[in-house]
Amino acid sequence: MRSHNCGHVNAGLIGQEVTVAGWVHRRRDHGGVIFVDLRDREGLLQVVFDPDAEAIFALAERIRSEYVLTITGTVRERPEGTVNPDMPTGRVELLARELTVLNESKTPPFHHDENASEELRLRYRYLDLRREQMQRNLRLRHRVARSMRGFLDEAGFIEMETPILSKTTPEGARDYLVPSRTHPGEFFALPQSPQLMKQLLMMSGFDRYYQIVKCFRDEDLRADRQPEFTQVDIETAFLDEFAIMDIMESLIRETFKRVIDVELPNPFPRITYGQALARYGRDAPDLRNPLELVEVADFFRDVEFKVFAGPAKDPDSRVAALRVPQGGKLTRKEIDAYTAFVARHGAKGLAYIKVNDLAAGAAGLQSPILKFLPEAAVAGTLERVGAQTGDLVFFGADKSRVVNDSLGALRDQLGRDLGLLEGRWRPVWVVEFPVFEKDAEGHWTSAHHPFTAPHTESPEELLANPGRALARAYDMVLNGTEIGGGSVRIHRPQMQSAVFELLGISEEEAATKFGFLLTAMEFGCPPHGGIAFGLDRLVMLMAGAESIRDVIAFPKTQTASDLLTGAPSAASPEQLKEVGIRLRTPPAK
């Protein structure tokens, strides 16, 4: 049907006859000559219809945007002054000799150059996917997946599939449940990740496994989350965390070099979880941002200002300062807006000091809180944060989680608003996470998942000091986004039992939920560990997109609905009866 793609017609074909096929990108009538930009996935080609060819010229007058055509003609050089150096086909045009309309099109609800709403784009996703940006994003996704597969193949990893219909197990989010027709009243679960299956593969002797796999989590969504997402899932045996991290670092470096010709640092820097929270307020810090949180509680333990003194004396709280170079130019209105911003992250307020003239001492400072604070405490704080004339220093004083959440978010926002980000790509490993965290009722929960190995080999030591236990876990962070996370897994039944005991999981419950895994551990389980990369997030960053929805062919909205197909939708009474389900309330019409 065609001899060449539109985007492949170039000066090397001048004088030759070619046949192309595609969609009408744009039609223009210039003084009796009709120009059509024909588009396929490889690019645009300008086609000229001369009025001397009366039959096809009359047909060309009737074509409109998004008509599907095949055109045969002669490639010729564009006239002087009409060359477009920004297009691969910009030196040539096709003088049409034959034209076939393969299909007409209704007037599209939005034009390819139009900044249409995301709702409209998702409703007509097949039209949205024709846009150059979306074509470019999804082809980038293909190249990323192909590069990662190639690297892992060469490194001795075997691609293997794991079940989609599986057993419901606690993974940190709600499962999507699938009722079983053949086992009435029982349910499969869609996997949140292949965690247990890939551990079983290590116990089965496969040593190195990977797959690019769909995962499902019924959780509240945001820009970098979807109810179904794609992981590059990887597991190894007989490697410690340092060897695993080295291989994975090489994987990401090679992918960036092969796909977008970017050299990432070698090696990636590494910081601990504690350092990340103390300096950046987040466990996924954006290292392009030079702003850092500085602990200053020691200056305020004995002051009368209870807003600072209370948290300064509380071991579960902190007082942190955030210096903003030349931030003194921020207006009161802008500061009020940032105060409202941190309130959304739990902060009760946002104290600040403007350094109008550092050399003038207290007289050169401006702040509503200065009258409550001793000059020595203020001077010590400004010296520690490295304040200079023209700077502004923000403060957070509250429970550590509130300070970290609010000042961490403020740091990110200021970095964007003030143009402070330095460099294009800044990866970092975050290590030494806690094994356990406490929930609102004071019970231990897994910081990652219940199969993450602690640094200690002694179950007794773990049981004695669970709050101090550090995990053999690691996250890879790029520009403030976690792109991959993993850990060394527990491989001894005694340690796994100790973890379950701390999590309040009884032997009976463990046997019901994880019996198959615990039994497998008793038959020679090797030391093993792995990682999972979020393919959607990785491609989003590489594409410079704002949301993973822009790198997924058919994504869901933030309410987990599909505007294109209308999913989720009601099931018929017959279907519900087959799987033994009766709805309490009929679905709204």
Buried (B, 14 or more C-beta within 10 A) or exposed (E): EBBBBBBBBBEEBEEEBBBBBBBBBBBEEEEEEBBBBBBBBBBBBBBBBBEEBEEBBEBBEEBEBBBBBBBBBBBBEBEEEEBEEEBBBBBBBBBBBEBBBEEEBEEBEBBBEEEBEBEBBBBBBEBBBBBBBBBEBBEBBEBBBEBBBEBBEEBEBEEBEBEBEBBBBBBBBBBBEBBBEEEEEEBBBBBBBBBBBBBBBBBEEBBBBBBBBEBBBBBEBEBBBBBBBBBBBBBBBEBEBEEBBEBBBBBBBBBBEBBEEEEBEEEBEBBBBBBBBBBBBBBBBBBBBEBBBBBBBEBBBEBEBEBBBBBBEBEEBBBBBBBBBEBBEBEEEEBEEBBEBBEEBBBEBBBBBBBBEBEEEEEEBBBEBEEBBBEEBBBBBBEBBEBEEBBBBBBBBBBBBBBBBBBBBBBBBBBEEBEBBEEEBBBBBBBBBBBBEEEEEEEBBBBBBBBBBBBBEEBEBBEEEBEEBBBBBBBBBBBBBBBBBBBBBBBBBEBBBBBBBBBEBEEEEBEEBBEEBBEBBEEEBEBBBBBBBBBBBBBBBBBEBEBBBBBBEEBBBBEBBBBBEEEEEEBEEEEBEEBEEEEEEEEEE
